[in-house]
Amino acid sequence: PDQVKLTFKNEYRIDTDGRNSFLSDTQSEIKMTPNFFLLGEYEYSVSQTDYASIDKRQVGVAYRPVKFDWFNALVKYTRLKDRRPDDVLHPTGGFFESESLARVYAGEYSLDLPLALQFVQKLAYKDENILAVNNTKTIQTEDDLIAVLQAYRLNHHLTRWLDTAVEYRILGRQGPGVDHDEKGVLVEAMVYPKKEFGIG
């Protein structure tokens, strides 16, 4: 089997409004042992007219055991730098987010259970530094935002043509103007009229 997998994607976009942009995305997967894989991704995009850009760097380790495929896990670190277009203005004359640098530490695992059930748990911690400016770009202010996401999901393969899932999420945020938890439940159903086609 292949020990190294590389995927490259390059795109040059010409928009009708003249906002031409370039996107490059490189992904890699290295098989370190039969059970452990090293994952990496680098994505970069830039607009040639308003200097907006996205710089994403990600590295992770996946555990995919060969002898018992009913369990797998993934941990990853993501660094995302986002620069907004220079011509963006706040609609009421206040401050708007100009640049941000986020560091995300995430982990998840899935566990196959009897009765065609699968349990998935995810945990992510995000530390984000935000630079905000006013419409005239004469005043700058820096803020820090911390977010913690917990997700618990139960998938059920009912029949060959019907899958269902229920997910419970808790999002905690701390920062300027936000210091509370948000909770919610998501219910999904996916119908497969044909093996290659699904409706959800």
WOGINOR-V354521 format. One record per backbone hydrogen bond with DSSP energy under -1.0 kcal/mol. NH is the residue of the N-H (numbers start at 1). CO is the residue of the C=O. E is the energy in kcal/mol with one decimal. If there is no record, write none. Layout:
BEGIN
nh->NH co->CO e->E
nh->NH co->CO e->E
END
This chain:
BEGIN
nh->5 co->29 e->-2.5
nh->7 co->27 e->-2.7
nh->9 co->25 e->-2.1
nh->11 co->23 e->-3.0
nh->13 co->21 e->-2.9
nh->18 co->15 e->-1.5
nh->20 co->18 e->-1.7
nh->21 co->13 e->-2.1
nh->22 co->46 e->-2.5
nh->23 co->11 e->-3.0
nh->24 co->44 e->-2.8
nh->25 co->9 e->-3.0
nh->26 co->42 e->-2.7
nh->27 co->7 e->-2.6
nh->28 co->40 e->-2.7
nh->29 co->5 e->-2.1
nh->30 co->38 e->-2.8
nh->31 co->3 e->-3.4
nh->32 co->30 e->-1.0
nh->32 co->36 e->-1.4
nh->33 co->36 e->-1.7
nh->37 co->62 e->-2.4
nh->38 co->30 e->-3.0
nh->39 co->60 e->-3.1
nh->40 co->28 e->-2.1
nh->41 co->58 e->-2.4
nh->42 co->26 e->-2.6
nh->43 co->56 e->-2.8
nh->44 co->24 e->-2.9
nh->45 co->54 e->-2.1
nh->46 co->22 e->-2.1
nh->47 co->52 e->-2.9
nh->48 co->20 e->-2.7
nh->53 co->83 e->-1.6
nh->54 co->45 e->-2.3
nh->55 co->81 e->-2.7
nh->56 co->43 e->-3.2
nh->57 co->79 e->-2.6
nh->58 co->41 e->-2.7
nh->59 co->77 e->-2.3
nh->60 co->39 e->-2.5
nh->61 co->75 e->-2.6
nh->62 co->37 e->-2.7
nh->63 co->73 e->-3.1
nh->64 co->35 e->-3.1
nh->72 co->110 e->-1.6
nh->73 co->63 e->-2.0
nh->74 co->108 e->-2.7
nh->75 co->61 e->-2.1
nh->76 co->106 e->-2.5
nh->77 co->59 e->-3.1
nh->78 co->104 e->-2.5
nh->79 co->57 e->-3.0
nh->80 co->102 e->-2.7
nh->81 co->55 e->-2.7
nh->82 co->100 e->-2.7
nh->83 co->53 e->-3.0
nh->84 co->98 e->-2.9
nh->86 co->50 e->-1.4
nh->88 co->85 e->-1.2
nh->93 co->90 e->-1.3
nh->96 co->133 e->-2.3
nh->98 co->131 e->-2.9
nh->99 co->131 e->-1.7
nh->100 co->82 e->-2.0
nh->101 co->129 e->-2.4
nh->102 co->80 e->-3.0
nh->103 co->127 e->-2.3
nh->104 co->78 e->-2.9
nh->105 co->125 e->-2.7
nh->106 co->76 e->-2.6
nh->107 co->123 e->-2.5
nh->108 co->74 e->-2.4
nh->109 co->121 e->-1.9
nh->110 co->72 e->-2.3
nh->111 co->119 e->-2.7
nh->112 co->70 e->-3.0
nh->113 co->117 e->-3.3
nh->118 co->155 e->-2.2
nh->119 co->111 e->-2.8
nh->120 co->153 e->-2.9
nh->121 co->109 e->-2.1
nh->122 co->151 e->-2.5
nh->123 co->107 e->-2.6
nh->124 co->149 e->-2.3
nh->125 co->105 e->-2.7
nh->126 co->147 e->-3.1
nh->127 co->103 e->-2.5
nh->128 co->145 e->-3.1
nh->129 co->101 e->-2.7
nh->130 co->143 e->-3.1
nh->131 co->99 e->-3.0
nh->132 co->141 e->-3.1
nh->133 co->96 e->-2.1
nh->134 co->139 e->-1.4
nh->137 co->134 e->-1.6
nh->141 co->132 e->-2.6
nh->143 co->130 e->-2.5
nh->145 co->128 e->-2.8
nh->146 co->174 e->-2.8
nh->147 co->126 e->-2.4
nh->148 co->172 e->-2.7
nh->149 co->124 e->-2.6
nh->150 co->170 e->-2.5
nh->151 co->122 e->-2.3
nh->152 co->168 e->-2.3
nh->153 co->120 e->-3.1
nh->154 co->166 e->-2.6
nh->155 co->118 e->-3.1
nh->156 co->164 e->-3.0
nh->157 co->116 e->-2.5
nh->158 co->156 e->-1.2
nh->159 co->162 e->-1.8
nh->163 co->190 e->-2.6
nh->164 co->156 e->-2.6
nh->165 co->188 e->-2.1
nh->166 co->154 e->-1.8
nh->167 co->186 e->-3.0
nh->168 co->152 e->-2.7
nh->169 co->184 e->-2.7
nh->170 co->150 e->-2.5
nh->171 co->182 e->-3.1
nh->172 co->148 e->-2.8
nh->173 co->180 e->-1.9
nh->174 co->146 e->-2.8
nh->175 co->178 e->-2.1
nh->178 co->175 e->-1.7
nh->182 co->171 e->-2.9
nh->184 co->169 e->-1.8
nh->186 co->167 e->-3.2
nh->188 co->165 e->-3.0
nh->190 co->163 e->-3.2
nh->191 co->199 e->-3.3
nh->192 co->161 e->-2.9
nh->194 co->197 e->-1.1
nh->197 co->194 e->-1.4
nh->199 co->191 e->-3.2
END
